[in-house]
Amino acid sequence: MKTSIVFAAVLVAAIASGSAAQAKGCLKGALVGGVAGHYAHHHGLLGAAAGCAIGRHEAKKRSEEEKARQQAAHQPSR
């Protein structure tokens, strides 16, 4: 029962986030964090929440790096 509630909450948070990359990061992080938390003394909810936060951060960082690479590729050489 708790697992389905956690999954639903994470899914709603991911959908409500601003970008698809951050949502994907949240879902992946929550999945990994939830599993890790479950095996670490049954703290799946805490693991999922932490995993979501870390996943969103990493997805945002990758997105910004990709934007910087694209801008650098489109600037003419002098």
N, C-alpha and C positions, 0 to 999 in steps of 0.2 A: 504494500500500500504506500509506504513512504517513498519507495523508488519511483512509482508512477507520479506522485505529487512533485517530487524533485525534478523529474524529467519534464513535466508540464511547465513548471516554473521557469526552468532553464530555456525551454522552447519559446515561451512568451517573452522572456527577456531578450533572447536572440532576435526574434522577429521585430521587437520594438526598437532595437538598436539602429543607428543611423545607416550603416553600410552593410552590404552583403559580406564583405571580407571579415568585418568584425563579428557578424552573426555566425559565420562559419567557424571563426576562431573560438567563439564562445562555446559552440556546440562540441567541437573537438576537445577543447580544454575541459569542459564539464564532464564529458564522457570519460576521459582519462583520469581526471581528478576524482570523479565519483568512484571509479573502480579502485584507484589507489587508496582513497579514503576508507572504502569499505574494508579493504584488507589491513588497514592500519587502525585496528581497534574499532571498527564499525562506525567510522566518521564519514560516511559517503556524502552526506549533505554538505559538510564543511569542505570536503575535497572537491565536490562539484562546483561550489561557489568560488573557491579559490582558483580552480582550473578555468572557469569561465572568465574570471578577471584577467588571469595571465594570458589566456588564449586571445582575448580581445586586444590586449596590449601588444602582443606579438603580431597579430594581424594588422593592426594600425601601423606598427613600425615597418612591416614589409610593404604595406601600401604606400607609405610615404617614400620609402627607398625606391620603389618602382616608379613613382611619379618623378622623382629626381632624376632617375636614369633616362626616362622618356624625354624630359626637358633638356637634358644634356645632349641627347642624341639629335634633337631637333634644332639645336643652336648651330649656326654656321661657324666654321673655323676661321680665325683671322690670321 
